[in-house]
Amino acid sequence: MTDTRLPEQWLLNRHLDKLSDPAWRVLTRAMIYCNAQGTDGEIDQMYLHHIYPWGDPRPHLEEIVAIGWMVPTRSGYLIPDWETKGQSTAAQMAEYREKNKSKQQRYRDKNKALTAAPVTGHVTGDVGQARQKDRQGEASDMEVSWPVVEIPTKESDLTIREGEIL
């Protein structure tokens, strides 16, 4: 999963403060689009309607170009200095995904080996059937009984008399 970072130093950036609200929306959505698609800041003209579906984005793009945060290209726009703006490159994201894929495969292989080994391989006899019979009352020959306990009914029964052992 990709993420788009908006560093705290952008909060008081004098260039970004000049942008109108719609232009800020275009810039942040453009960055999100570039991260999601792994374009390293390149936006093809045909995808601008995904970035700003509420009308014509050109006036807002012109604002962003005026402060130097986008550059027009033959095919669309480019957000220059992609990595210095705190964004991950497509190569970094591919490497990150590959590391996670390897890590997940090692985890699955380890768990597969643990679940493949029999849990009761060292126990002799058929423990499972004996337990099943015991649960069904077939294997138990012993009668279980609890000791009889008398409940005191009078206050005099509650007092300990000299020489009595409880």
Secondary structure, DSSP 8 states (H G I E B T S, - for coil): -------GGGTT-TTGGGS-HHHHHHHHHHHHHHHHHT-TTEEEGGGHHHH-TTS--HHHHHHHHHTTS-EE-SSEEE-SSTGGGT---HHHHHHHHHHHHHHHHHHHHHHHHHHHS-TTTT--S-HHHHHHHHHTTSS--S-----------SHHHHS--TT---
